[in-house]
Amino acid sequence: MPKPPDIDIIEAVLTRPNMYTTNSTVGEASSFLAGYFWGSKELKVPPNSIENWPAFNMYLREQINPNSVNFWKEIEQKFGNDALHKVCEFYLDFKSLK
């Protein structure tokens, strides 16, 4: 039997947001992931998963170069309906650099 692909929680939420959020928006996805990783600090979650979220946020800020503190809202405004898909593309690029 083939091994299932190794997908981390960030990729899972960004590729299938309707499984984790109500409206599948980039804001909901980022809030879900922030809460997930905040709560995971006390649990035995693989360190690379926990470290990926803040590192990806920094990478995304470098790529987007936001003008505001709430760059998730800025991403939604910039990319519209494609915002979540675009963030997922950025994450896959980020993962390939590691």
N, C-alpha and C positions, 0 to 999 in steps of 0.2 A: 504494500500500500504506500503511495507517495506521501512524503512529509508535507503538511500544509505550509504555505508560505509564512515566513517570519515577518509579521506585521506588528509594529508597536502600537500602543494606544493612540498616539498622536495621529499616525497615519490612518488608523481605523476610524477615528472621529472625523477627520477631514475628508475621507473618501466616502463614508456612510453616515453623515451627520443626522439623518432622520432616525437612526437607531439610538442616538444619544441626546437629541435636542427636540424641542417642540416644533420650531419653524425652520430649522436647518440654516440659520444665518451664521455668518462668521462671528458675530458678537456672542451668540449662544455657544458656539463651538469653543471659542476662546475662554469664555466663562466656565464652561464645563471642565475644560482641561486645567485651568488654573485651580479650580476647586479640587479636582482629582489629585493633582500633584501636591497641593497644600495638605490634603489629608493623607497622602502617601508617605509623608515624611516620617510618620510614626510607625509605618508598616514595613514589612520586608519586601519592598519593591526593588527590582534590579536597579542599581544606581544609574546606569546609562539612561534608563527611561526618565528618571527624575531629573537628571542633568540636561537631557535634551530639550526640555521645555524652556527653561530660561535661556539656554544657548540659542535655540531657534528664535526666540523673541528678539534677541540681540541681532541675529542674522537678518531677520525680517525687517527690523528697523533700519539696518544698513541698506537693504535693498529698496525699501519704500521711501526712505528719507522723509519721515512725516514732519508736518508743520505743527502738530498739536500733541498734547500729552496722551490723548485717547486715540492712539493710532489705529485701533481696531475699527472705530467708527469711520476714520479717514479712509481705511481700506474699503469699507462698504461703499462709501461715497465715490471713491475713485474707480472701483471695478464693478459696481452695481450688482446685478444678478450673478455675475461670474466671480464674485469676491471669494467665496469659499473654494471654488475650483482653482483660482489663482493662488490662494494661500497653500493649497495642497501641492500645487506645482512647485512653489517655493520650498515647501518642506521636503519634497522628494529630491530637489536640487541640494538642499542642506544635508540630507542624509547621504547623498552620494559623495559629498566632500569629506565625510568622516572616515 
